[in-house]
Amino acid sequence: MSIPPPTFQNVTVKMVPTPDGSGNTANGLYKVTCDPEKVQVGACSGIINYQIIEAPHGIVFTGFDKASSSPQRQLSAPAISVDGKMMTFSDQYAEEGPILITLRFTDRTEILYDPELENNPGPGDPAPIKSR
């Protein structure tokens, strides 16, 4: 049985300060935009890289949290670049549908943001991989 290679998704992240508290982060102090806005993984596994390309000085990734709807392990632990501007992890396609994650950043305080990530197979993609 042949296993297809993983897909690669690079997601660029921009963070703009919103001193009036109107931002879309948990504390409202930043407006975060991702490109693509919604990441869809359709193969049996995918590699997802979030890359900060625009943000105030000092903002770096610290990791992510996953709200699990399933007991199966689906996302790997993140690898964060030396400068903190990139965070990479793998997604093992274990269940179809949205994956609820919260990206964690820091400047001097914790910043939380919920991106859109979904396992959405296309025609001919293999069935989900069940953990043992």
C-alpha positions in Angstrom: 0.0 0.0 0.0 1.4 3.3 -1.1 1.1 6.3 1.2 0.9 9.7 -0.6 3.4 12.4 0.4 2.1 15.1 2.8 0.9 18.4 1.5 2.6 21.6 2.6 0.7 24.8 3.6 2.5 28.0 4.3 0.3 30.5 6.1 1.5 34.1 6.4 0.5 36.0 9.5 0.1 39.8 9.9 -0.5 41.4 13.3 -1.6 45.1 13.6 -2.0 46.7 17.0 -5.5 47.9 17.9 -5.1 50.1 21.0 -8.9 50.6 21.2 -9.4 46.9 21.9 -11.2 46.2 18.6 -8.8 43.4 17.5 -9.6 39.8 16.9 -7.2 38.3 19.5 -8.5 37.2 22.9 -7.4 40.4 24.5 -8.5 42.6 21.6 -5.2 44.3 21.3 -4.2 43.0 17.8 -5.9 42.4 14.5 -4.5 39.2 13.0 -4.9 38.2 9.4 -3.7 34.9 7.9 -3.2 34.1 4.2 -4.7 31.8 3.3 -7.5 32.7 5.7 -8.7 29.1 5.9 -6.2 26.2 5.7 -7.6 23.0 4.3 -5.6 19.7 4.5 -7.0 17.1 2.1 -4.4 14.4 1.9 -3.6 11.7 4.4 -1.3 14.2 6.2 -0.1 17.7 5.9 2.7 20.0 7.1 1.5 23.4 8.2 3.8 26.4 8.7 2.6 29.6 10.2 5.0 32.5 9.4 4.8 36.0 11.0 5.6 38.4 8.2 4.4 41.7 9.7 4.0 42.4 13.4 5.3 44.9 16.1 8.9 44.2 17.2 9.2 41.4 19.7 6.1 39.3 18.9 7.0 35.6 18.5 5.2 32.3 18.5 5.2 30.2 21.7 3.0 27.3 20.5 -0.6 26.3 20.1 -3.4 24.6 21.9 -5.9 22.2 20.4 -9.4 21.7 21.6 -10.0 18.1 20.9 -13.3 16.6 19.7 -11.6 13.3 19.4 -9.3 11.2 21.7 -7.0 10.6 18.7 -3.7 12.5 18.4 -3.9 14.4 15.2 -1.4 17.3 15.5 2.3 17.0 16.2 4.1 19.1 18.7 5.1 22.4 17.1 8.7 23.3 16.0 9.4 27.0 16.5 12.2 28.7 14.5 15.1 30.2 16.4 13.8 33.7 15.8 10.3 32.7 16.8 8.8 33.9 13.6 7.8 30.5 12.2 5.9 27.6 13.8 5.6 24.3 11.9 3.6 21.2 12.8 2.1 18.2 11.1 -1.6 17.2 10.8 -2.3 13.5 10.5 -5.7 13.3 8.8 -7.5 11.4 11.6 -11.0 12.9 11.3 -12.8 15.1 8.8 -13.9 18.6 9.8 -12.6 21.7 11.6 -9.6 21.4 13.9 -10.0 23.9 16.7 -6.6 25.4 17.6 -5.5 28.5 19.3 -2.2 30.1 18.2 -0.1 31.4 21.1 2.2 34.5 20.7 3.9 36.7 23.1 5.4 40.2 23.2 5.5 40.7 27.0 2.0 39.3 27.5 0.3 36.3 26.1 -1.6 36.8 22.8 -4.2 34.2 21.6 -5.7 33.8 18.2 -8.0 31.2 16.7 -7.3 30.5 12.9 -9.4 28.3 10.6 -7.9 24.9 10.0 -9.9 22.0 8.5 -9.3 18.5 7.3 -11.3 18.4 4.1 -10.6 15.5 1.8 -11.1 15.8 -1.9 -12.3 13.2 -4.4 -9.8 10.3 -4.4 -8.1 11.3 -1.1 -7.5 8.3 1.2 -9.7 7.7 4.3 -8.7 9.1 7.7 -5.8 7.4 9.4 -6.9 5.8 12.7 -4.4 5.9 15.6 -3.5 2.6 17.2 
